[in-house]
Amino acid sequence: GASYLCRGSGSNKKLLYVIPIIFIFWINVHITFVFGLALLFIYAFFNFKKNIKIVLLLLICSGAALCFNPHGIDGFLYPFNVFRNYGYPIVENQNLFFLNGATFNPLIRYFFIISPLVLVNLFILLSRKKYEYFTLLLIFFLLPFWQLRHMPFFVFVAVLSVGHVTAQFHSVFKIHQEIKKILYITIIFTALLYSALYMNNTYYRTFDKNKEFGLGFDENQ
C-alpha cells in the first residue's frame, strides 16, 4: 500500500479506490489504521494539484469508511486520544534514549547503529527529488525515537525506501558493474546469514532470550 501510494502518479489509479475498503477492515482489527491514514495524507499532499478530484474523493471515502466501526467517530479518533489517559506506563510507550539507558535491548542498539545508514538514504532520496519516499522514511525513522512501539513500522518503511534507493544505486554513484555485483552478493549473503542465525536460534542464545524460532504455542505463557 505504501509503495503504491508513493507511485501514485502511475496510470492505474483505479486500485486507489480499494483503499477505503481496506480501511473498513483495518479499523476493526487494529489501532494501527492511523498509519494507513498517515500514508494517505502523504499521498494527498504530494498529489493534490495533479489529481485533485481523485485525492478529494479518496479522502472523503476513506474518512467515511473509518467510521464503520462499533464506536463510530469515537473509534476513528481513538488513536489521537489513547495516550491522554493510558492508565500506567509500559515499555513500548517509552522513548529509545530512556530504554537504552534503563534496559538492555539489542534491537535498540541495532537501531542506533543503522541510523547513519538511514540518514544516507534520506540524503539520496532528497537529492533524487523522491519527496514522497523521503517524507515517509523520515516520519517513520523519527517515530521510534518517541516510542519503541513504532519500531516495526519503521522496518516496513525502511525496506520500501532502501529498496527504492538500491534500485537506483548505480545511477547515483556510477558504480562499476563488477563492484555492483559484489555489493549485491554481500547483501544477499548477509541476509541469508542473519536468517540462518535466527532459524537455528543462535541469535536468541547469544542474548540469553527465552525464545526460539518456529511455529506453535508456548503453554507456559
Contacts in CASP RR format, 6 or more apart in sequence:
PFRMAT RR
TARGET T0000
AUTHOR 0000-0000-0000
METHOD contacts of the structure
MODEL  1
GASYLCRGSGSNKKLLYVIPIIFIFWINVHITFVFGLALLFIYAFFNFKK
NIKIVLLLLICSGAALCFNPHGIDGFLYPFNVFRNYGYPIVENQNLFFLN
GATFNPLIRYFFIISPLVLVNLFILLSRKKYEYFTLLLIFFLLPFWQLRH
MPFFVFVAVLSVGHVTAQFHSVFKIHQEIKKILYITIIFTALLYSALYMN
NTYYRTFDKNKEFGLGFDENQ
1 19 0 8 1.000
1 39 0 8 1.000
2 39 0 8 1.000
2 136 0 8 1.000
2 156 0 8 1.000
2 157 0 8 1.000
2 160 0 8 1.000
3 160 0 8 1.000
4 15 0 8 1.000
4 16 0 8 1.000
5 39 0 8 1.000
5 40 0 8 1.000
5 42 0 8 1.000
5 43 0 8 1.000
5 132 0 8 1.000
6 43 0 8 1.000
6 132 0 8 1.000
6 133 0 8 1.000
6 136 0 8 1.000
6 160 0 8 1.000
6 164 0 8 1.000
8 16 0 8 1.000
8 43 0 8 1.000
8 47 0 8 1.000
9 47 0 8 1.000
9 50 0 8 1.000
13 51 0 8 1.000
13 54 0 8 1.000
16 54 0 8 1.000
16 58 0 8 1.000
17 58 0 8 1.000
17 61 0 8 1.000
19 40 0 8 1.000
19 58 0 8 1.000
19 61 0 8 1.000
19 62 0 8 1.000
20 58 0 8 1.000
20 61 0 8 1.000
20 62 0 8 1.000
20 63 0 8 1.000
20 64 0 8 1.000
20 65 0 8 1.000
21 65 0 8 1.000
23 33 0 8 1.000
23 36 0 8 1.000
23 37 0 8 1.000
23 62 0 8 1.000
23 63 0 8 1.000
23 65 0 8 1.000
23 66 0 8 1.000
24 65 0 8 1.000
24 66 0 8 1.000
24 68 0 8 1.000
26 32 0 8 1.000
26 33 0 8 1.000
26 36 0 8 1.000
27 33 0 8 1.000
27 65 0 8 1.000
27 66 0 8 1.000
27 68 0 8 1.000
27 69 0 8 1.000
27 75 0 8 1.000
27 76 0 8 1.000
28 68 0 8 1.000
28 69 0 8 1.000
28 70 0 8 1.000
31 78 0 8 1.000
31 79 0 8 1.000
31 82 0 8 1.000
32 153 0 8 1.000
33 66 0 8 1.000
33 79 0 8 1.000
34 79 0 8 1.000
34 80 0 8 1.000
35 153 0 8 1.000
37 62 0 8 1.000
37 66 0 8 1.000
38 139 0 8 1.000
39 136 0 8 1.000
40 58 0 8 1.000
40 59 0 8 1.000
40 62 0 8 1.000
42 132 0 8 1.000
42 135 0 8 1.000
42 136 0 8 1.000
42 139 0 8 1.000
43 55 0 8 1.000
43 58 0 8 1.000
43 132 0 8 1.000
44 55 0 8 1.000
44 58 0 8 1.000
44 59 0 8 1.000
45 135 0 8 1.000
46 131 0 8 1.000
46 132 0 8 1.000
46 135 0 8 1.000
47 54 0 8 1.000
47 55 0 8 1.000
48 55 0 8 1.000
63 76 0 8 1.000
66 76 0 8 1.000
67 73 0 8 1.000
67 76 0 8 1.000
69 75 0 8 1.000
69 76 0 8 1.000
71 78 0 8 1.000
83 93 0 8 1.000
86 93 0 8 1.000
91 99 0 8 1.000
91 103 0 8 1.000
91 148 0 8 1.000
92 147 0 8 1.000
92 148 0 8 1.000
92 149 0 8 1.000
93 147 0 8 1.000
93 148 0 8 1.000
93 149 0 8 1.000
94 102 0 8 1.000
94 147 0 8 1.000
94 148 0 8 1.000
95 145 0 8 1.000
95 146 0 8 1.000
95 147 0 8 1.000
95 148 0 8 1.000
96 108 0 8 1.000
96 111 0 8 1.000
96 112 0 8 1.000
96 144 0 8 1.000
96 145 0 8 1.000
96 148 0 8 1.000
97 145 0 8 1.000
99 105 0 8 1.000
99 108 0 8 1.000
99 148 0 8 1.000
100 108 0 8 1.000
100 109 0 8 1.000
100 112 0 8 1.000
106 207 0 8 1.000
107 151 0 8 1.000
108 148 0 8 1.000
111 144 0 8 1.000
111 151 0 8 1.000
111 154 0 8 1.000
115 141 0 8 1.000
118 137 0 8 1.000
118 141 0 8 1.000
118 158 0 8 1.000
121 137 0 8 1.000
121 158 0 8 1.000
121 161 0 8 1.000
121 162 0 8 1.000
121 165 0 8 1.000
122 134 0 8 1.000
122 137 0 8 1.000
122 138 0 8 1.000
122 141 0 8 1.000
124 165 0 8 1.000
124 168 0 8 1.000
124 172 0 8 1.000
125 131 0 8 1.000
125 133 0 8 1.000
125 134 0 8 1.000
125 137 0 8 1.000
125 161 0 8 1.000
125 164 0 8 1.000
125 165 0 8 1.000
126 134 0 8 1.000
127 172 0 8 1.000
128 168 0 8 1.000
128 172 0 8 1.000
130 164 0 8 1.000
133 160 0 8 1.000
133 161 0 8 1.000
133 164 0 8 1.000
136 157 0 8 1.000
136 160 0 8 1.000
136 161 0 8 1.000
137 157 0 8 1.000
137 158 0 8 1.000
137 161 0 8 1.000
140 150 0 8 1.000
140 153 0 8 1.000
140 154 0 8 1.000
140 156 0 8 1.000
140 157 0 8 1.000
140 158 0 8 1.000
141 154 0 8 1.000
141 157 0 8 1.000
141 158 0 8 1.000
143 150 0 8 1.000
143 153 0 8 1.000
143 154 0 8 1.000
144 150 0 8 1.000
144 151 0 8 1.000
144 154 0 8 1.000
165 172 0 8 1.000
166 187 0 8 1.000
169 175 0 8 1.000
169 180 0 8 1.000
169 183 0 8 1.000
170 180 0 8 1.000
175 183 0 8 1.000
194 203 0 8 1.000
196 202 0 8 1.000
197 203 0 8 1.000
198 213 0 8 1.000
199 213 0 8 1.000
200 213 0 8 1.000
201 212 0 8 1.000
201 213 0 8 1.000
203 209 0 8 1.000
204 210 0 8 1.000
204 211 0 8 1.000
204 212 0 8 1.000
204 213 0 8 1.000
END
